[in-house]
């Protein structure tokens, strides 16, 4: 009898806990709705529609032989990587190429600065996305002393005519700056420290950059002043709300690149061939353990 009472009390406690948890979840959803945050369902629906458009863009780029270059810049933790992942999630890596260059080698340091970036420019039928770009010289290199002040200023003078030459050669050049607030950057970087999946994103250089917020602000302002040109303007995306930032940026990207739907024949799966005399081999294949 005592056991039955205990079971009943336990069940009651679980029910109460479940109700409390449910109430908390409802409160969270209400808070999100009040703050204008997109629900998982809303975000997934909007992103699916944009992914379909990106596939249509991909086919048109191949069909028309367009050359597209997209530059992503912004502070550490601004959401560049997540946005690029959202863009490339459903398209072909053979058309959408992501370029994320490591630190230059000694040989590359002796080259003309733009040289190692130019070799990655798109050919016909390609979209190249730079996860950080030649604008390293205007940002991290300048702020952290990897180049001289004269080199940084010379870069700001040279970049516009080089970009003009790229555009005149037929490349569609889009430059995006993702802007994150101090508070949100702090939250995201702390999250990287505590998450084993993200710790690789946090380098000593990121920590140094974090401490020099206003040095980066001045470098960004100089960069905009010198390189925001009619032929290659900067587009700023406020990215504290990652989901809205991704959706807005992809939507803008699609508006900036002229494309049409490529006519396609209706797809129908053909009939499979008959088995004939084929027999499954009696071979001891090595199966992986089914841990899940």
MOCORKA-V148206 format. One record per pair of residues at least 24 apart in sequence whose ideal C-beta (glycine too) atoms are under 10 Angstrom apart, sorted by the first residue. I is the first residue (numbers start at 1). J is the second residue. Records with the same first field share a line. If there is no record, write none. Layout:
I->J + J
This chain:
35->241
36->241 + 244
37->241 + 243 + 244
38->241 + 242 + 243 + 244 + 247
39->243
40->243
42->243 + 247
43->242 + 243 + 244 + 246 + 247
44->243
46->243 + 244 + 246 + 247 + 250 + 251
47->86 + 89 + 90 + 243 + 246 + 247 + 250
48->90
49->247 + 250 + 251
50->86 + 87 + 90 + 246 + 247 + 249 + 250 + 251 + 253 + 254
51->86 + 87 + 89 + 90 + 91 + 250
52->90
53->250 + 251 + 253 + 254 + 259 + 261
54->86 + 87 + 88 + 89 + 90 + 91 + 96 + 127 + 250 + 253 + 254 + 259
55->90 + 91 + 92 + 95 + 261
56->254 + 259 + 260 + 261 + 262
57->91 + 95 + 96 + 127 + 253 + 254 + 257 + 258 + 259 + 260 + 261
58->90 + 91 + 92 + 94 + 95 + 96 + 125 + 127 + 259 + 262
59->91 + 92 + 95 + 259 + 260 + 261 + 262 + 263 + 264
60->125 + 257 + 258 + 259 + 260 + 261 + 262
61->91 + 95 + 96 + 122 + 124 + 125 + 126 + 127 + 172 + 257 + 259 + 262
62->92 + 94 + 95 + 124 + 125 + 126 + 127 + 262
63->125 + 259 + 260 + 261 + 262 + 263
64->124 + 125 + 258 + 259 + 260 + 262
65->123 + 124 + 125 + 126 + 170
66->122 + 124 + 125 + 126 + 127 + 170 + 171 + 172 + 257 + 258 + 259
67->121 + 122 + 123 + 124 + 125 + 126 + 127 + 128 + 166 + 169 + 170 + 171 + 172 + 173
68->95 + 96 + 122 + 125 + 126 + 127 + 128 + 129 + 171 + 172 + 173 + 174 + 253 + 256 + 257 + 259
69->99 + 117 + 120 + 121 + 122 + 126 + 127 + 128 + 129 + 130 + 133 + 163 + 166 + 167 + 171 + 172 + 173 + 174 + 175 + 232
70->96 + 98 + 122 + 127 + 128 + 129 + 130 + 131 + 133 + 172 + 173 + 174 + 175 + 176 + 249 + 253 + 256 + 257
71->99 + 117 + 128 + 129 + 130 + 131 + 132 + 133 + 134 + 135 + 163 + 173 + 174 + 175 + 176 + 177 + 232 + 234
72->98 + 100 + 129 + 130 + 131 + 132 + 133 + 135 + 174 + 175 + 176 + 177 + 178 + 237 + 249
73->130 + 131 + 132 + 133 + 134 + 135 + 136 + 138 + 139 + 140 + 175 + 176 + 177 + 178 + 220 + 223 + 234
74->132 + 139 + 176 + 177 + 178 + 179 + 180 + 185 + 216 + 220 + 236 + 237 + 239
75->139 + 177 + 178 + 179 + 180 + 181 + 182 + 185 + 206 + 209 + 210 + 213 + 216 + 217 + 220 + 239
76->140 + 180 + 185 + 188 + 189 + 192 + 201 + 202 + 203 + 205 + 206 + 207 + 208 + 209 + 210 + 216
77->178 + 180 + 184 + 185 + 186 + 187 + 188 + 189 + 190 + 191 + 192 + 201 + 202 + 206 + 209 + 210 + 239
78->177 + 178 + 179 + 180 + 181 + 184 + 185 + 188 + 237 + 238 + 239 + 240 + 242 + 245
79->178 + 179 + 180 + 184 + 188 + 237 + 239 + 240 + 241 + 242 + 243 + 245 + 246 + 249
80->129 + 130 + 131 + 132 + 176 + 177 + 178 + 180 + 237 + 239
81->131 + 201
82->178 + 239 + 242 + 243 + 245 + 246
83->129 + 131 + 176 + 178 + 237 + 239 + 242 + 245 + 246 + 247 + 248 + 249 + 250 + 253
84->129 + 130 + 131 + 246 + 249
85->131 + 246
86->242 + 243 + 245 + 246 + 247 + 249 + 250
87->127 + 129 + 246 + 249 + 250 + 253
88->127 + 129
91->127
92->127
94->125 + 126
95->122 + 125 + 126 + 127 + 128
96->126 + 127 + 128 + 129
97->122 + 126 + 127 + 128 + 129 + 130
98->127 + 128 + 129 + 130 + 131
99->128 + 129 + 130 + 131 + 132 + 133
100->129 + 130 + 131 + 132 + 133
101->130 + 131 + 132 + 133 + 134 + 136
103->136 + 146 + 205
104->136 + 141 + 146
109->146 + 147
112->158
113->137 + 141 + 147 + 151 + 154 + 155 + 158 + 159 + 162
114->155 + 158 + 159 + 162 + 163 + 166
117->162
118->162 + 165 + 166
121->166 + 169 + 171 + 173
122->166 + 170 + 171 + 172 + 173
124->170
127->172 + 174 + 253 + 257
128->171
129->174 + 176
130->175
133->175
134->158 + 159 + 162 + 163
135->159 + 175 + 177 + 219 + 220 + 223 + 227 + 234
137->219 + 223
138->219 + 220 + 222 + 223 + 224 + 226 + 227
139->209 + 215 + 216 + 219 + 220 + 222 + 223
140->205 + 206 + 208 + 209 + 216 + 219
141->219
142->215 + 216 + 218 + 219 + 222 + 223
143->208 + 209 + 212 + 215 + 216 + 217 + 218 + 219 + 220
144->205 + 208 + 209 + 212 + 215 + 216
146->205
152->219 + 222 + 223
153->222 + 226
155->223 + 226 + 227
156->219 + 222 + 223 + 225 + 226 + 227
157->226 + 227
158->226 + 227
159->223 + 226 + 227 + 229 + 232
160->226 + 227 + 228 + 229 + 230 + 231 + 232
161->229 + 231
162->232
163->227 + 229 + 231 + 232
164->229 + 230 + 231 + 232
165->231
166->231 + 232
167->229 + 230 + 231 + 232
168->231
171->232
172->256 + 257 + 258
173->231 + 232 + 233 + 256
174->232 + 233 + 234 + 235 + 249 + 252 + 253 + 256 + 257
175->227 + 228 + 229 + 232 + 233 + 234 + 235 + 236
176->234 + 235 + 236 + 237 + 239 + 245 + 249 + 252 + 253
177->220 + 223 + 224 + 228 + 234 + 235 + 236 + 237 + 239
178->235 + 236 + 237 + 238 + 239 + 242 + 245 + 246 + 249
179->220 + 236 + 237 + 238 + 239 + 240 + 245
180->237 + 238 + 239 + 240 + 242 + 245
181->238 + 239 + 240
182->210 + 213
183->240
184->238 + 239 + 240 + 241 + 242
185->209 + 210 + 213 + 239 + 240
186->210
187->240
188->239 + 240 + 242
